[in-house]
Amino acid sequence: MNIKLTMIVLSIVIVMPLLSGCWTVAAAGAGAYGGYQMKKEGYTLQNPVTKEEKKTTK
């Protein structure tokens, strides 16, 4: 029984850091995709976020 508990705890200790890194990469990818789509729609990624307007020349 003690060996089984040790194996479970060891598995959790090994798997948790791997999953946390994966979630970080997934969140960064989602943020990058959102920024790309905003830029495609004409928004600038500055503070504050504003939509670019077409400049007219006279």
Stockholm file with secondary structure:
# STOCKHOLM 1.0

chainA/1-58         MNIKLTMIVLSIVIVMPLLSGCWTVAAAGAGAYGGYQMKKEGYTLQNPVTKEEKKTTK
#=GR chainA/1-58 SS CHHHHHHHHHHHHHHHHHHHHHHHHHHHHHHHHHHHHHHHTTBCCSSSCCBCCCCCCC
#=GC SS_cons        CHHHHHHHHHHHHHHHHHHHHHHHHHHHHHHHHHHHHHHHTTBCCSSSCCBCCCCCCC
//
